[in-house]
Amino acid sequence: MPIWLHRYHPRATPPDRTGTHRRRTLSAPTPQADLGCQSFHQEQLVIKVIDGMHTGEQYHQIIQSSPRDRMVRSQFQKIALDLLPEGADVLDFGAGTGIDARVFATSGHRTFVYEPSEAMRGHLLQHCRDEIAGARVVPLASPLACKVAGVTANFAVLNHFEDHTALFEELAGVVHKGGFVLASMLSPYYLGDARYGWWRKNLVNLVRHGRYGIASESRIHRFTPQVVAQAAAPHFKLEQVTPRGLGLAANLYMFLLFRRH
């Protein structure tokens, strides 16, 4: 297993992790500026859940009970499905409990799923049992064991990496030329977190380095789109960032679309 995978230890922290070959404009995520406090408290609940039993099931219930998260997930799924050619295979990287995977599979796309968390993977096997039985969802021990038109990484999976260089280098061998990586990441500019000391203390790091880490149980790192784009080159080019401008300060999540050269 590549060494960078050992550095990926996702925690169930969705609230505060926090098409074809044509270009298209991504629809903006729903503004989240009024939900910062809710995000923080829900993150603490999810962190407690992951330390207990039946974490996959409980995580699944928590994230599905959030109207905000369901709306953002729906937007992400629509973008991914619009990008995928008809019948094309997709890799759900950091698939969680299989919520996105089942949607992709039922839309006619064989979906390879990689999820390193045993608890999350256990519930994925239950949630997607019919699709797995029909080989429409295919669990993988390594995300490198497939060849696909696109890779999706929803709800801040990539925020669990300190550096993305090795990741994109490996994904270049997974994604067909002209294919894509679509990632939902936490915006480093999100003003809903300005109430917290860690956000204010990291402003200097954000300005100087375009990135910062958060010393918490969730082990989250936030990056400007430009920093991720530098790590993705030369194998992938950042094609679209949504939202842009002031929207990055009003939205907890940003969608980054990378195109494989």
C-alpha positions in Angstrom: 0.0 0.0 0.0 1.4 3.5 -0.9 2.8 5.3 2.1 0.4 8.3 1.6 -2.6 6.0 2.4 -1.2 5.4 5.8 -1.5 9.1 6.5 -5.2 9.1 5.6 -7.1 8.4 8.8 -10.5 9.9 8.1 -12.8 10.7 11.0 -16.5 11.1 10.6 -16.5 14.8 10.8 -18.7 16.0 7.9 -20.2 19.2 9.4 -16.8 20.9 10.0 -14.3 18.9 7.9 -15.6 21.0 9.4 -19.1 15.0 -17.6 -17.8 14.1 -20.5 -14.7 15.8 -21.6 -16.4 19.2 -22.0 -16.0 22.1 -19.6 -19.0 23.0 -17.5 -19.8 25.5 -14.7 -20.4 23.9 -11.3 -23.4 25.0 -9.3 -22.5 26.7 -6.0 -22.9 25.0 -2.7 -25.6 26.3 -0.4 -24.3 29.1 1.8 -23.5 27.9 5.3 -22.6 31.1 7.1 -25.4 30.8 9.7 -24.6 27.2 10.6 -21.1 27.5 12.1 -22.2 26.8 15.7 -24.4 23.9 14.6 -21.4 22.6 12.6 -19.1 22.7 15.6 -21.4 20.9 18.0 -22.5 18.3 15.4 -18.8 17.6 14.8 -18.2 16.9 18.5 -21.2 14.5 18.5 -19.8 12.6 15.5 -16.4 12.4 17.0 -17.9 10.9 20.1 -19.8 8.4 18.0 -16.7 7.2 16.2 -15.2 6.3 19.6 -18.1 4.1 20.4 -19.8 1.0 19.0 -21.8 0.8 15.8 -20.1 4.0 14.5 -20.9 3.4 10.9 -24.7 3.2 11.5 -24.7 6.1 13.9 -22.6 8.3 11.6 -25.0 7.4 8.7 -28.0 8.5 10.7 -26.4 11.7 11.9 -25.3 12.9 8.5 -28.5 11.9 6.9 -30.5 13.8 9.5 -28.8 17.1 8.6 -30.8 19.1 6.0 -27.6 21.2 5.2 -25.5 18.1 4.6 -28.2 16.4 2.5 -28.5 19.5 0.3 -24.7 19.8 -0.2 -24.4 16.1 -0.9 -27.2 16.3 -3.5 -25.4 19.2 -5.2 -22.2 17.2 -5.3 -23.9 14.1 -6.6 -25.5 16.1 -9.4 -22.2 17.6 -10.5 -20.5 14.2 -10.5 -23.3 12.6 -12.5 -23.2 15.4 -15.1 -19.5 15.0 -15.5 -19.6 11.2 -15.9 -20.1 9.9 -19.5 -23.0 7.5 -19.8 -22.2 4.1 -18.2 -18.7 5.2 -17.1 -17.0 3.7 -14.1 -16.3 5.9 -11.0 -14.2 5.6 -7.9 -15.7 6.9 -4.6 -12.6 7.7 -2.7 -13.3 7.8 1.1 -16.7 6.4 0.4 -17.9 6.5 4.0 -21.1 4.5 4.5 -21.8 4.3 0.7 -24.4 7.1 0.4 -22.9 8.5 -2.8 -21.9 5.1 -4.1 -25.4 3.8 -4.1 -26.7 6.9 -6.0 -23.9 6.6 -8.6 -24.6 2.9 -9.0 -28.3 3.2 -9.4 -27.6 5.9 -12.1 -25.9 3.3 -14.2 -22.3 3.7 -13.2 -20.3 0.9 -11.8 -18.8 2.4 -8.6 -15.6 1.3 -7.0 -15.5 2.2 -3.4 -12.5 2.7 -1.1 -13.1 3.3 2.6 -10.2 2.7 5.1 -12.3 3.0 8.2 -13.5 -0.5 9.3 -16.6 1.0 11.0 -17.6 3.0 7.9 -16.9 0.1 5.6 -19.0 -2.2 7.6 -22.1 -0.1 7.2 -21.3 0.5 3.5 -21.5 -3.2 3.0 -24.9 -3.2 4.5 -26.2 0.0 2.9 -25.0 -1.1 -0.6 -25.6 -4.9 -0.2 -27.9 -5.2 -3.2 -25.6 -3.1 -5.4 -22.6 -5.1 -4.3 -24.4 -8.4 -5.0 -25.1 -7.2 -8.5 -21.5 -6.0 -8.9 -22.7 -2.4 -9.4 -20.7 -1.4 -6.3 -17.3 -2.9 -6.0 -15.4 -2.6 -2.6 -11.6 -2.2 -3.0 -8.7 -2.9 -0.6 -6.7 -0.3 -2.5 -8.0 2.7 -4.5 -5.3 2.0 -7.1 -7.0 -1.3 -8.1 -9.3 0.2 -10.8 -9.3 2.4 -13.9 -12.1 5.0 -14.1 -13.5 8.0 -15.8 -13.7 10.0 -12.6 -12.9 10.0 -8.9 -15.1 11.6 -6.3 -14.1 12.7 -2.8 -17.0 14.1 -0.9 -17.3 15.8 2.4 -13.7 16.9 3.0 -12.0 13.6 2.5 -9.0 15.5 1.1 -8.8 17.7 4.1 -7.5 14.7 6.0 -4.2 14.9 4.0 -1.3 17.2 5.0 -0.1 17.1 1.4 -1.8 16.0 -1.8 1.2 15.6 -4.1 1.6 11.8 -3.8 -2.1 11.3 -3.8 -2.6 13.0 -7.2 0.4 11.3 -8.6 -1.1 7.9 -7.8 -4.6 8.9 -8.9 -3.1 9.8 -12.3 -2.7 6.0 -12.8 -6.4 5.5 -11.9 -8.1 8.2 -14.0 -8.4 8.0 -17.8 -6.9 10.9 -19.7 -9.6 13.5 -19.9 -11.2 12.2 -16.8 -11.6 14.1 -13.5 -11.3 14.3 -9.8 -14.1 16.1 -8.1 -13.5 17.0 -4.4 -15.7 18.7 -1.8 -13.3 20.5 0.6 -13.6 22.8 3.5 -13.1 26.5 2.6 -10.2 28.0 4.5 -11.9 31.4 4.3 -15.2 30.4 5.8 -16.3 33.3 8.1 -18.7 31.1 10.0 -15.6 29.8 11.9 -14.3 33.3 12.7 -15.8 33.0 16.2 -13.2 30.4 17.0 -9.7 31.2 18.2 -8.0 28.6 16.0 -9.4 30.3 12.9 -8.1 33.7 13.9 -4.7 32.4 14.9 -4.3 30.7 11.5 -4.9 33.9 9.4 -1.2 34.5 9.2 -0.6 30.9 8.0 -3.4 31.3 5.5 -2.0 34.5 4.0 1.7 33.3 4.0 1.3 29.7 3.1 -2.2 29.2 1.8 -2.9 26.5 4.3 -3.2 25.7 8.0 -3.9 22.7 10.3 -6.3 22.5 13.1 -5.1 20.9 16.4 -8.2 18.8 17.1 -9.4 15.2 17.2 -10.5 15.5 13.6 -6.9 16.2 12.4 -8.2 18.6 9.7 -6.1 20.7 7.3 -7.5 23.5 5.2 -6.0 24.7 1.9 -6.6 27.4 -0.7 -7.6 26.0 -4.1 -4.2 27.2 -5.5 -2.2 25.1 -3.0 -4.2 22.0 -4.0 -3.8 22.8 -7.6 0.0 23.0 -7.2 0.0 19.6 -5.6 -2.2 18.2 -8.4 0.2 19.4 -11.2 1.4 18.2 -13.6 -1.0 15.3 -13.7 -4.2 17.2 -13.1 -5.2 20.8 -13.8 -7.7 22.7 -11.6 -10.5 23.5 -14.0 -13.2 24.9 -11.8 -13.7 26.2 -8.2 -17.2 26.8 -6.9 -18.0 29.2 -5.3 -15.6 31.9 -6.2 -14.6 35.2 -4.7 -16.6 36.2 -1.6 -18.6 33.0 -1.9 -15.6 31.2 -0.4 -16.1 33.2 2.8 -19.9 32.5 2.9 -19.7 28.7 2.3 -18.3 26.0 4.5 -17.7 23.7 1.5 -16.0 24.4 -1.9 -16.1 22.1 -4.9 -12.8 21.7 -6.8 -12.8 20.0 -10.2 -9.5 18.7 -11.5 -9.0 17.5 -15.1 -6.6 14.7 -16.0 -4.1 15.7 -18.7 
